[in-house]
Amino acid sequence: MGEYTDCPNCHEPTPSENLNCIYCGEVLNKPVGTLSGLRYSFKGWLAALIALAVLAGFLALIL
Ligand SMILES: [Zn+2]
C-alpha cells in the first residue's frame, strides 16, 4: 500500500500495484532474465505447434 516503483522507461514513481506506468504506459513488473523470456517464447512455440498439429489432423481427415 502506498508503495512506488520507478518506471523503467521514464523513471517516474508509479504506484507499484499498477501494471502499467501512469505516465508513459510502460509495462511494469516485466519478467526479468532470459529464463522468463524463454518461457514466454516457448509458450508461443507451443501454441504454434498445437495449431500445426490441429491443421495436420484436419488435413488427414480430409485426405
Ligand atoms: Zn513511465
N, CA, C, O and the ligand as a Tripos MOL2 file, in Angstrom:
@<TRIPOS>MOLECULE
protein
  253   251    64     0     0
PROTEIN
NO_CHARGES

@<TRIPOS>ATOM
      1 N           0.8540   -1.1990    0.0000 N.3       1 MET1
      2 CA          0.0000    0.0000    0.0000 C.3       1 MET1
      3 C           0.8870    1.2450    0.0000 C.2       1 MET1
      4 O           1.7780    1.3900    0.8370 O.2       1 MET1
      5 N           0.6290    2.1270   -0.9420 N.am      2 GLY2
      6 CA          1.3760    3.3570   -0.9870 C.3       2 GLY2
      7 C           2.8150    3.1930   -1.4350 C.2       2 GLY2
      8 O           3.6340    4.0990   -1.2760 O.2       2 GLY2
      9 N           3.1130    2.0460   -1.9890 N.am      3 GLU3
     10 CA          4.4800    1.8350   -2.4530 C.3       3 GLU3
     11 C           4.6120    2.2910   -3.8960 C.2       3 GLU3
     12 O           3.6800    2.1890   -4.6940 O.2       3 GLU3
     13 N           5.7670    2.7850   -4.1990 N.am      4 TYR4
     14 CA          6.0000    3.2950   -5.5410 C.3       4 TYR4
     15 C           7.1760    2.5710   -6.1800 C.2       4 TYR4
     16 O           8.1630    2.2230   -5.5310 O.2       4 TYR4
     17 N           7.0250    2.3650   -7.4580 N.am      5 THR5
     18 CA          8.0850    1.7420   -8.2370 C.3       5 THR5
     19 C           8.5360    2.7320   -9.2880 C.2       5 THR5
     20 O           7.7120    3.3760   -9.9370 O.2       5 THR5
     21 N           9.8220    2.8540   -9.4550 N.am      6 ASP6
     22 CA         10.3110    3.7240  -10.5190 C.3       6 ASP6
     23 C          10.0970    3.0560  -11.8640 C.2       6 ASP6
     24 O          10.5100    1.9170  -12.0820 O.2       6 ASP6
     25 N           9.4610    3.7660  -12.7410 N.am      7 CYS7
     26 CA          9.2220    3.2430  -14.0800 C.3       7 CYS7
     27 C          10.5610    2.9950  -14.7760 C.2       7 CYS7
     28 O          11.4400    3.8570  -14.7580 O.2       7 CYS7
     29 N          10.7170    1.8100  -15.3930 N.am      8 PRO8
     30 CA         11.9830    1.5330  -16.0850 C.3       8 PRO8
     31 C          12.1590    2.3920  -17.3290 C.2       8 PRO8
     32 O          13.2710    2.5200  -17.8430 O.2       8 PRO8
     33 N          11.0890    2.9710  -17.8080 N.am      9 ASN9
     34 CA         11.1790    3.7510  -19.0400 C.3       9 ASN9
     35 C          11.3750    5.2400  -18.7510 C.2       9 ASN9
     36 O          12.3390    5.8410  -19.2260 O.2       9 ASN9
     37 N          10.4620    5.8400  -17.9720 N.am     10 CYS10
     38 CA         10.5400    7.2840  -17.7630 C.3      10 CYS10
     39 C          11.0110    7.6340  -16.3530 C.2      10 CYS10
     40 O          11.1930    8.8080  -16.0330 O.2      10 CYS10
     41 N          11.2090    6.6180  -15.5100 N.am     11 HIS11
     42 CA         11.7640    6.7830  -14.1620 C.3      11 HIS11
     43 C          10.8850    7.6420  -13.2550 C.2      11 HIS11
     44 O          11.3720    8.2400  -12.2960 O.2      11 HIS11
     45 N           9.6080    7.7010  -13.5580 N.am     12 GLU12
     46 CA          8.6770    8.3910  -12.6810 C.3      12 GLU12
     47 C           8.1510    7.3730  -11.6620 C.2      12 GLU12
     48 O           7.9580    6.2050  -11.9980 O.2      12 GLU12
     49 N           7.9180    7.8160  -10.4150 N.am     13 PRO13
     50 CA          7.3750    6.8900   -9.4290 C.3      13 PRO13
     51 C           5.9170    6.5600   -9.7300 C.2      13 PRO13
     52 O           5.0610    7.4440   -9.7720 O.2      13 PRO13
     53 N           5.6550    5.2860   -9.9370 N.am     14 THR14
     54 CA          4.3110    4.8080  -10.2440 C.3      14 THR14
     55 C           3.8800    3.8760   -9.1220 C.2      14 THR14
     56 O           4.6860    3.0630   -8.6700 O.2      14 THR14
     57 N           2.6330    3.9630   -8.6520 N.am     15 PRO15
     58 CA          2.1680    3.0170   -7.6280 C.3      15 PRO15
     59 C           2.4440    1.5820   -8.0640 C.2      15 PRO15
     60 O           2.0860    1.1750   -9.1690 O.2      15 PRO15
     61 N           3.0920    0.8170   -7.1720 N.am     16 SER16
     62 CA          3.5710   -0.4990   -7.5880 C.3      16 SER16
     63 C           2.4460   -1.4790   -7.8620 C.2      16 SER16
     64 O           2.6840   -2.5300   -8.4580 O.2      16 SER16
     65 N           1.2020   -1.1590   -7.4360 N.am     17 GLU17
     66 CA          0.1050   -2.0760   -7.7630 C.3      17 GLU17
     67 C          -0.3570   -1.9100   -9.2020 C.2      17 GLU17
     68 O          -1.1190   -2.7260   -9.7200 O.2      17 GLU17
     69 N           0.1210   -0.8260   -9.8530 N.am     18 ASN18
     70 CA         -0.2280   -0.6280  -11.2590 C.3      18 ASN18
     71 C           0.5330   -1.6100  -12.1350 C.2      18 ASN18
     72 O           1.6840   -1.9550  -11.8670 O.2      18 ASN18
     73 N          -0.1460   -2.0480  -13.1910 N.am     19 LEU19
     74 CA          0.5190   -2.9330  -14.1490 C.3      19 LEU19
     75 C           1.2770   -2.1190  -15.1830 C.2      19 LEU19
     76 O           2.2630   -2.5800  -15.7570 O.2      19 LEU19
     77 N           0.7980   -0.8930  -15.4130 N.am     20 ASN20
     78 CA          1.4470   -0.0320  -16.3910 C.3      20 ASN20
     79 C           1.8100    1.2840  -15.7300 C.2      20 ASN20
     80 O           1.1590    1.7100  -14.7760 O.2      20 ASN20
     81 N           2.8360    1.9170  -16.2320 N.am     21 CYS21
     82 CA          3.2260    3.2340  -15.7460 C.3      21 CYS21
     83 C           2.1010    4.2240  -16.0170 C.2      21 CYS21
     84 O           1.5350    4.2470  -17.1100 O.2      21 CYS21
     85 N           1.7780    5.0480  -15.0070 N.am     22 ILE22
     86 CA          0.6910    6.0090  -15.1950 C.3      22 ILE22
     87 C           1.1330    7.1830  -16.0500 C.2      22 ILE22
     88 O           0.3030    7.9830  -16.4830 O.2      22 ILE22
     89 N           2.4220    7.2940  -16.2950 N.am     23 TYR23
     90 CA          2.9330    8.4310  -17.0700 C.3      23 TYR23
     91 C           3.1250    8.0640  -18.5460 C.2      23 TYR23
     92 O           2.6720    8.7890  -19.4310 O.2      23 TYR23
     93 N           3.7850    6.9560  -18.8040 N.am     24 CYS24
     94 CA          4.1180    6.6260  -20.1860 C.3      24 CYS24
     95 C           3.4830    5.3220  -20.6520 C.2      24 CYS24
     96 O           3.5600    4.9880  -21.8340 O.2      24 CYS24
     97 N           2.8470    4.5710  -19.7280 N.am     25 GLY25
     98 CA          2.1780    3.3410  -20.1320 C.3      25 GLY25
     99 C           3.0970    2.1470  -20.2390 C.2      25 GLY25
    100 O           2.6790    1.0740  -20.6730 O.2      25 GLY25
    101 N           4.3570    2.3260  -19.8450 N.am     26 GLU26
    102 CA          5.3020    1.2260  -19.8840 C.3      26 GLU26
    103 C           4.8390    0.1190  -18.9530 C.2      26 GLU26
    104 O           4.3620    0.3930  -17.8520 O.2      26 GLU26
    105 N           4.9770   -1.1460  -19.3910 N.am     27 VAL27
    106 CA          4.5700   -2.2730  -18.5760 C.3      27 VAL27
    107 C           5.5450   -2.4340  -17.4250 C.2      27 VAL27
    108 O           6.7560   -2.5160  -17.6330 O.2      27 VAL27
    109 N           5.0100   -2.4780  -16.2000 N.am     28 LEU28
    110 CA          5.8490   -2.6790  -15.0290 C.3      28 LEU28
    111 C           5.9060   -4.1620  -14.6970 C.2      28 LEU28
    112 O           5.1410   -4.9640  -15.2330 O.2      28 LEU28
    113 N           6.8190   -4.5110  -13.8070 N.am     29 ASN29
    114 CA          6.9850   -5.9000  -13.3570 C.3      29 ASN29
    115 C           7.1630   -6.8400  -14.5420 C.2      29 ASN29
    116 O           6.5960   -7.9320  -14.5780 O.2      29 ASN29
    117 N           7.9430   -6.4080  -15.4890 N.am     30 LYS30
    118 CA          8.2670   -7.2650  -16.6170 C.3      30 LYS30
    119 C           9.0370   -8.4760  -16.1320 C.2      30 LYS30
    120 O           9.7930   -8.3810  -15.1650 O.2      30 LYS30
    121 N           8.8590   -9.6130  -16.7860 N.am     31 PRO31
    122 CA          9.7050  -10.7440  -16.4480 C.3      31 PRO31
    123 C          11.1560  -10.4000  -16.7350 C.2      31 PRO31
    124 O          11.5040   -9.9770  -17.8380 O.2      31 PRO31
    125 N          12.0010  -10.5880  -15.7220 N.am     32 VAL32
    126 CA         13.4020  -10.2230  -15.8750 C.3      32 VAL32
    127 C          14.2130  -11.4840  -16.1080 C.2      32 VAL32
    128 O          13.9290  -12.5240  -15.5140 O.2      32 VAL32
    129 N          15.1860  -11.4050  -16.9380 N.am     33 GLY33
    130 CA         16.0760  -12.5310  -17.1740 C.3      33 GLY33
    131 C          15.6640  -13.3300  -18.3950 C.2      33 GLY33
    132 O          14.5170  -13.2830  -18.8400 O.2      33 GLY33
    133 N          16.6270  -14.0610  -18.9200 N.am     34 THR34
    134 CA         16.3900  -14.7980  -20.1520 C.3      34 THR34
    135 C          15.4740  -15.9880  -19.9270 C.2      34 THR34
    136 O          14.7760  -16.4170  -20.8450 O.2      34 THR34
    137 N          15.4720  -16.5250  -18.7120 N.am     35 LEU35
    138 CA         14.6580  -17.7090  -18.4390 C.3      35 LEU35
    139 C          13.1900  -17.4000  -18.6720 C.2      35 LEU35
    140 O          12.4820  -18.1750  -19.3140 O.2      35 LEU35
    141 N          12.7240  -16.2450  -18.1420 N.am     36 SER36
    142 CA         11.3320  -15.8590  -18.3250 C.3      36 SER36
    143 C          11.0510  -15.6150  -19.8010 C.2      36 SER36
    144 O          10.0020  -16.0010  -20.3160 O.2      36 SER36
    145 N          11.9990  -14.9710  -20.4770 N.am     37 GLY37
    146 CA         11.8260  -14.7120  -21.8870 C.3      37 GLY37
    147 C          11.7180  -16.0030  -22.6690 C.2      37 GLY37
    148 O          10.9120  -16.1120  -23.5930 O.2      37 GLY37
    149 N          12.5350  -16.9890  -22.2970 N.am     38 LEU38
    150 CA         12.4990  -18.2810  -22.9540 C.3      38 LEU38
    151 C          11.1540  -18.9530  -22.7290 C.2      38 LEU38
    152 O          10.5810  -19.5560  -23.6370 O.2      38 LEU38
    153 N          10.6610  -18.8370  -21.4900 N.am     39 ARG39
    154 CA          9.3890  -19.4780  -21.1760 C.3      39 ARG39
    155 C           8.2740  -18.8660  -22.0140 C.2      39 ARG39
    156 O           7.3760  -19.5640  -22.4840 O.2      39 ARG39
    157 N           8.3490  -17.5360  -22.1960 N.am     40 TYR40
    158 CA          7.3010  -16.8740  -22.9660 C.3      40 TYR40
    159 C           7.3740  -17.2820  -24.4230 C.2      40 TYR40
    160 O           6.3470  -17.5470  -25.0480 O.2      40 TYR40
    161 N           8.5820  -17.3360  -24.9710 N.am     41 SER41
    162 CA          8.6960  -17.7050  -26.3650 C.3      41 SER41
    163 C           8.3600  -19.1820  -26.5390 C.2      41 SER41
    164 O           7.8320  -19.5840  -27.5760 O.2      41 SER41
    165 N           8.6670  -19.9970  -25.5130 N.am     42 PHE42
    166 CA          8.3010  -21.4080  -25.5640 C.3      42 PHE42
    167 C           6.7960  -21.5550  -25.6530 C.2      42 PHE42
    168 O           6.2930  -22.4060  -26.3860 O.2      42 PHE42
    169 N           6.0720  -20.7260  -24.9080 N.am     43 LYS43
    170 CA          4.6150  -20.7210  -24.9530 C.3      43 LYS43
    171 C           4.1480  -20.4310  -26.3700 C.2      43 LYS43
    172 O           3.2250  -21.0690  -26.8760 O.2      43 LYS43
    173 N           4.7970  -19.4570  -27.0040 N.am     44 GLY44
    174 CA          4.4380  -19.0920  -28.3580 C.3      44 GLY44
    175 C           4.6760  -20.2380  -29.3200 C.2      44 GLY44
    176 O           3.8540  -20.5240  -30.1900 O.2      44 GLY44
    177 N           5.8190  -20.8910  -29.1460 N.am     45 TRP45
    178 CA          6.1410  -22.0350  -29.9980 C.3      45 TRP45
    179 C           5.1540  -23.1660  -29.7830 C.2      45 TRP45
    180 O           4.7260  -23.8240  -30.7310 O.2      45 TRP45
    181 N           4.7930  -23.3840  -28.5110 N.am     46 LEU46
    182 CA          3.8480  -24.4460  -28.1840 C.3      46 LEU46
    183 C           2.5180  -24.1840  -28.8640 C.2      46 LEU46
    184 O           1.9150  -25.0960  -29.4280 O.2      46 LEU46
    185 N           2.0600  -22.9520  -28.8140 N.am     47 ALA47
    186 CA          0.7930  -22.5800  -29.4430 C.3      47 ALA47
    187 C           0.8780  -22.8150  -30.9480 C.2      47 ALA47
    188 O          -0.0680  -23.3220  -31.5510 O.2      47 ALA47
    189 N           2.0070  -22.4490  -31.5560 N.am     48 ALA48
    190 CA          2.1910  -22.6370  -32.9900 C.3      48 ALA48
    191 C           2.1950  -24.1260  -33.3320 C.2      48 ALA48
    192 O           1.6220  -24.5430  -34.3390 O.2      48 ALA48
    193 N           2.8530  -24.9270  -32.4780 N.am     49 LEU49
    194 CA          2.9150  -26.3740  -32.7080 C.3      49 LEU49
    195 C           1.5360  -26.9930  -32.6180 C.2      49 LEU49
    196 O           1.1730  -27.8340  -33.4400 O.2      49 LEU49
    197 N           0.7630  -26.5800  -31.6160 N.am     50 ILE50
    198 CA         -0.5900  -27.1160  -31.4450 C.3      50 ILE50
    199 C          -1.4520  -26.7460  -32.6410 C.2      50 ILE50
    200 O          -2.2290  -27.5620  -33.1360 O.2      50 ILE50
    201 N          -1.3090  -25.5080  -33.1010 N.am     51 ALA51
    202 CA         -2.0680  -25.0640  -34.2690 C.3      51 ALA51
    203 C          -1.6980  -25.9090  -35.4880 C.2      51 ALA51
    204 O          -2.5680  -26.2930  -36.2700 O.2      51 ALA51
    205 N          -0.4120  -26.1940  -35.6440 N.am     52 LEU52
    206 CA          0.0490  -27.0180  -36.7640 C.3      52 LEU52
    207 C          -0.4950  -28.4380  -36.6530 C.2      52 LEU52
    208 O          -0.9130  -29.0360  -37.6450 O.2      52 LEU52
    209 N          -0.4830  -28.9720  -35.4220 N.am     53 ALA53
    210 CA         -0.9670  -30.3280  -35.2090 C.3      53 ALA53
    211 C          -2.4450  -30.4250  -35.5400 C.2      53 ALA53
    212 O          -2.8880  -31.3950  -36.1560 O.2      53 ALA53
    213 N          -3.2030  -29.4280  -35.1350 N.am     54 VAL54
    214 CA         -4.6420  -29.4030  -35.4240 C.3      54 VAL54
    215 C          -4.8550  -29.3300  -36.9300 C.2      54 VAL54
    216 O          -5.7090  -30.0220  -37.4830 O.2      54 VAL54
    217 N          -4.0770  -28.4930  -37.5760 N.am     55 LEU55
    218 CA         -4.1860  -28.3360  -39.0240 C.3      55 LEU55
    219 C          -3.8450  -29.6530  -39.7230 C.2      55 LEU55
    220 O          -4.5210  -30.0620  -40.6670 O.2      55 LEU55
    221 N          -2.7780  -30.3140  -39.2420 N.am     56 ALA56
    222 CA         -2.3580  -31.5840  -39.8300 C.3      56 ALA56
    223 C          -3.4430  -32.6330  -39.6390 C.2      56 ALA56
    224 O          -3.7410  -33.3930  -40.5610 O.2      56 ALA56
    225 N          -4.0350  -32.6800  -38.4470 N.am     57 GLY57
    226 CA         -5.0930  -33.6330  -38.1850 C.3      57 GLY57
    227 C          -6.3000  -33.3700  -39.0730 C.2      57 GLY57
    228 O          -6.9340  -34.3010  -39.5700 O.2      57 GLY57
    229 N          -6.6020  -32.1170  -39.2630 N.am     58 PHE58
    230 CA         -7.7170  -31.7180  -40.1200 C.3      58 PHE58
    231 C          -7.4730  -32.1650  -41.5590 C.2      58 PHE58
    232 O          -8.3700  -32.6850  -42.2230 O.2      58 PHE58
    233 N          -6.2500  -31.9540  -42.0230 N.am     59 LEU59
    234 CA         -5.8710  -32.3430  -43.3860 C.3      59 LEU59
    235 C          -5.9370  -33.8600  -43.5340 C.2      59 LEU59
    236 O          -6.3720  -34.3740  -44.5650 O.2      59 LEU59
    237 N          -5.4960  -34.5790  -42.4820 N.am     60 ALA60
    238 CA         -5.5050  -36.0390  -42.5350 C.3      60 ALA60
    239 C          -6.9200  -36.5450  -42.6230 C.2      60 ALA60
    240 O          -7.1630  -37.5890  -43.2290 O.2      60 ALA60
    241 N          -7.8550  -35.8430  -42.0380 N.am     61 LEU61
    242 CA         -9.2650  -36.2440  -42.0870 C.3      61 LEU61
    243 C          -9.8200  -36.0630  -43.5000 C.2      61 LEU61
    244 O         -10.6020  -36.8870  -43.9760 O.2      61 LEU61
    245 N          -9.4170  -34.9920  -44.1590 N.am     62 ILE62
    246 CA         -9.9410  -34.6840  -45.4810 C.3      62 ILE62
    247 C          -9.3620  -35.6290  -46.5280 C.2      62 ILE62
    248 O         -10.0750  -36.1580  -47.3800 O.2      62 ILE62
    249 N          -8.0340  -35.8270  -46.4360 N.am     63 LEU63
    250 CA         -7.3600  -36.6150  -47.4730 C.3      63 LEU63
    251 C          -7.5810  -38.1080  -47.3020 C.2      63 LEU63
    252 O          -7.0770  -38.9020  -48.0970 O.2      63 LEU63
    253 ZN          6.8730    5.5610  -17.3280 Zn       64 ZN64
@<TRIPOS>BOND
     1     1     2 1
     2     2     3 1
     3     3     4 2
     4     3     5 am
     5     5     6 1
     6     6     7 1
     7     7     8 2
     8     7     9 am
     9     9    10 1
    10    10    11 1
    11    11    12 2
    12    11    13 am
    13    13    14 1
    14    14    15 1
    15    15    16 2
    16    15    17 am
    17    17    18 1
    18    18    19 1
    19    19    20 2
    20    19    21 am
    21    21    22 1
    22    22    23 1
    23    23    24 2
    24    23    25 am
    25    25    26 1
    26    26    27 1
    27    27    28 2
    28    27    29 am
    29    29    30 1
    30    30    31 1
    31    31    32 2
    32    31    33 am
    33    33    34 1
    34    34    35 1
    35    35    36 2
    36    35    37 am
    37    37    38 1
    38    38    39 1
    39    39    40 2
    40    39    41 am
    41    41    42 1
    42    42    43 1
    43    43    44 2
    44    43    45 am
    45    45    46 1
    46    46    47 1
    47    47    48 2
    48    47    49 am
    49    49    50 1
    50    50    51 1
    51    51    52 2
    52    51    53 am
    53    53    54 1
    54    54    55 1
    55    55    56 2
    56    55    57 am
    57    57    58 1
    58    58    59 1
    59    59    60 2
    60    59    61 am
    61    61    62 1
    62    62    63 1
    63    63    64 2
    64    63    65 am
    65    65    66 1
    66    66    67 1
    67    67    68 2
    68    67    69 am
    69    69    70 1
    70    70    71 1
    71    71    72 2
    72    71    73 am
    73    73    74 1
    74    74    75 1
    75    75    76 2
    76    75    77 am
    77    77    78 1
    78    78    79 1
    79    79    80 2
    80    79    81 am
    81    81    82 1
    82    82    83 1
    83    83    84 2
    84    83    85 am
    85    85    86 1
    86    86    87 1
    87    87    88 2
    88    87    89 am
    89    89    90 1
    90    90    91 1
    91    91    92 2
    92    91    93 am
    93    93    94 1
    94    94    95 1
    95    95    96 2
    96    95    97 am
    97    97    98 1
    98    98    99 1
    99    99   100 2
   100    99   101 am
   101   101   102 1
   102   102   103 1
   103   103   104 2
   104   103   105 am
   105   105   106 1
   106   106   107 1
   107   107   108 2
   108   107   109 am
   109   109   110 1
   110   110   111 1
   111   111   112 2
   112   111   113 am
   113   113   114 1
   114   114   115 1
   115   115   116 2
   116   115   117 am
   117   117   118 1
   118   118   119 1
   119   119   120 2
   120   119   121 am
   121   121   122 1
   122   122   123 1
   123   123   124 2
   124   123   125 am
   125   125   126 1
   126   126   127 1
   127   127   128 2
   128   127   129 am
   129   129   130 1
   130   130   131 1
   131   131   132 2
   132   131   133 am
   133   133   134 1
   134   134   135 1
   135   135   136 2
   136   135   137 am
   137   137   138 1
   138   138   139 1
   139   139   140 2
   140   139   141 am
   141   141   142 1
   142   142   143 1
   143   143   144 2
   144   143   145 am
   145   145   146 1
   146   146   147 1
   147   147   148 2
   148   147   149 am
   149   149   150 1
   150   150   151 1
   151   151   152 2
   152   151   153 am
   153   153   154 1
   154   154   155 1
   155   155   156 2
   156   155   157 am
   157   157   158 1
   158   158   159 1
   159   159   160 2
   160   159   161 am
   161   161   162 1
   162   162   163 1
   163   163   164 2
   164   163   165 am
   165   165   166 1
   166   166   167 1
   167   167   168 2
   168   167   169 am
   169   169   170 1
   170   170   171 1
   171   171   172 2
   172   171   173 am
   173   173   174 1
   174   174   175 1
   175   175   176 2
   176   175   177 am
   177   177   178 1
   178   178   179 1
   179   179   180 2
   180   179   181 am
   181   181   182 1
   182   182   183 1
   183   183   184 2
   184   183   185 am
   185   185   186 1
   186   186   187 1
   187   187   188 2
   188   187   189 am
   189   189   190 1
   190   190   191 1
   191   191   192 2
   192   191   193 am
   193   193   194 1
   194   194   195 1
   195   195   196 2
   196   195   197 am
   197   197   198 1
   198   198   199 1
   199   199   200 2
   200   199   201 am
   201   201   202 1
   202   202   203 1
   203   203   204 2
   204   203   205 am
   205   205   206 1
   206   206   207 1
   207   207   208 2
   208   207   209 am
   209   209   210 1
   210   210   211 1
   211   211   212 2
   212   211   213 am
   213   213   214 1
   214   214   215 1
   215   215   216 2
   216   215   217 am
   217   217   218 1
   218   218   219 1
   219   219   220 2
   220   219   221 am
   221   221   222 1
   222   222   223 1
   223   223   224 2
   224   223   225 am
   225   225   226 1
   226   226   227 1
   227   227   228 2
   228   227   229 am
   229   229   230 1
   230   230   231 1
   231   231   232 2
   232   231   233 am
   233   233   234 1
   234   234   235 1
   235   235   236 2
   236   235   237 am
   237   237   238 1
   238   238   239 1
   239   239   240 2
   240   239   241 am
   241   241   242 1
   242   242   243 1
   243   243   244 2
   244   243   245 am
   245   245   246 1
   246   246   247 1
   247   247   248 2
   248   247   249 am
   249   249   250 1
   250   250   251 1
   251   251   252 2
@<TRIPOS>SUBSTRUCTURE
     1 MET1         2 RESIDUE 1 A MET
     2 GLY2         6 RESIDUE 1 A GLY
     3 GLU3        10 RESIDUE 1 A GLU
     4 TYR4        14 RESIDUE 1 A TYR
     5 THR5        18 RESIDUE 1 A THR
     6 ASP6        22 RESIDUE 1 A ASP
     7 CYS7        26 RESIDUE 1 A CYS
     8 PRO8        30 RESIDUE 1 A PRO
     9 ASN9        34 RESIDUE 1 A ASN
    10 CYS10       38 RESIDUE 1 A CYS
    11 HIS11       42 RESIDUE 1 A HIS
    12 GLU12       46 RESIDUE 1 A GLU
    13 PRO13       50 RESIDUE 1 A PRO
    14 THR14       54 RESIDUE 1 A THR
    15 PRO15       58 RESIDUE 1 A PRO
    16 SER16       62 RESIDUE 1 A SER
    17 GLU17       66 RESIDUE 1 A GLU
    18 ASN18       70 RESIDUE 1 A ASN
    19 LEU19       74 RESIDUE 1 A LEU
    20 ASN20       78 RESIDUE 1 A ASN
    21 CYS21       82 RESIDUE 1 A CYS
    22 ILE22       86 RESIDUE 1 A ILE
    23 TYR23       90 RESIDUE 1 A TYR
    24 CYS24       94 RESIDUE 1 A CYS
    25 GLY25       98 RESIDUE 1 A GLY
    26 GLU26      102 RESIDUE 1 A GLU
    27 VAL27      106 RESIDUE 1 A VAL
    28 LEU28      110 RESIDUE 1 A LEU
    29 ASN29      114 RESIDUE 1 A ASN
    30 LYS30      118 RESIDUE 1 A LYS
    31 PRO31      122 RESIDUE 1 A PRO
    32 VAL32      126 RESIDUE 1 A VAL
    33 GLY33      130 RESIDUE 1 A GLY
    34 THR34      134 RESIDUE 1 A THR
    35 LEU35      138 RESIDUE 1 A LEU
    36 SER36      142 RESIDUE 1 A SER
    37 GLY37      146 RESIDUE 1 A GLY
    38 LEU38      150 RESIDUE 1 A LEU
    39 ARG39      154 RESIDUE 1 A ARG
    40 TYR40      158 RESIDUE 1 A TYR
    41 SER41      162 RESIDUE 1 A SER
    42 PHE42      166 RESIDUE 1 A PHE
    43 LYS43      170 RESIDUE 1 A LYS
    44 GLY44      174 RESIDUE 1 A GLY
    45 TRP45      178 RESIDUE 1 A TRP
    46 LEU46      182 RESIDUE 1 A LEU
    47 ALA47      186 RESIDUE 1 A ALA
    48 ALA48      190 RESIDUE 1 A ALA
    49 LEU49      194 RESIDUE 1 A LEU
    50 ILE50      198 RESIDUE 1 A ILE
    51 ALA51      202 RESIDUE 1 A ALA
    52 LEU52      206 RESIDUE 1 A LEU
    53 ALA53      210 RESIDUE 1 A ALA
    54 VAL54      214 RESIDUE 1 A VAL
    55 LEU55      218 RESIDUE 1 A LEU
    56 ALA56      222 RESIDUE 1 A ALA
    57 GLY57      226 RESIDUE 1 A GLY
    58 PHE58      230 RESIDUE 1 A PHE
    59 LEU59      234 RESIDUE 1 A LEU
    60 ALA60      238 RESIDUE 1 A ALA
    61 LEU61      242 RESIDUE 1 A LEU
    62 ILE62      246 RESIDUE 1 A ILE
    63 LEU63      250 RESIDUE 1 A LEU
    64 ZN64       253 GROUP 0 **** ****
